[in-house]
Amino acid sequence: MQADAPSRAFLTVAEPQLFVADIKAACDFFTEKLGFAVEFTYGEPPYYAQVKRDAARLNLRCVKEPVIDPALRDREELLAASLTVATAAEIRQLAAEFEAAGVVFFQALKREPWDALDFIVRDVDGNLLLFAGPSE
């Protein structure tokens, strides 16, 4: 007997792609400052990589010129990726961990009107990364 096919495909993961100028510098930032691990690098010299922390994965693609106007990105708070934790305690802990590591915050930890606690950090290439969790 054949199992019933699902009514639609189920997406299990999303892997945002960040554009960076230097794969090694980007990997170093994510591992040393944000606690990620390098899953792989590709190319000689490397022009692509993936970093992972827990279930979150980010793909890094080397480009030599900015793909977005930095002033526009900052003015409009154009996020490159959003990463989420399960509890308010975890988002507070993560913010404290990053602060202790010397990470530059674009936006400090704050409570949002939609009952989230979040903060935004800037990576070495200026990409804005939102980290969020519930407020309670």
C-alpha angles and dihedrals in degrees: 000000000000119000116242114263115239115259090238139000116272117224110220104183144007122211113196116210117225122198113227136176097219124026095202094049091047093048090048091052094049094046100039100036107025102032098242124142125224109248094185146330124213135203136030104286092020115255099164134044144160126220125193138193115180105313095338118101129183126189117215120206121188116229123168097214129049112265093202133037106258093215091052091047092053096041094049095034090233105192122214094197142356120215123189137205126196104238143036089239091056095051090050090048091049092050090050091048092052093045090053089050091055096249115168111241118213088188124015121230109288142161114251126213089248091063098259130127111217147157135189127223130191119226124214090274095049096257110152114228120193119208114192144174140161117293094231 
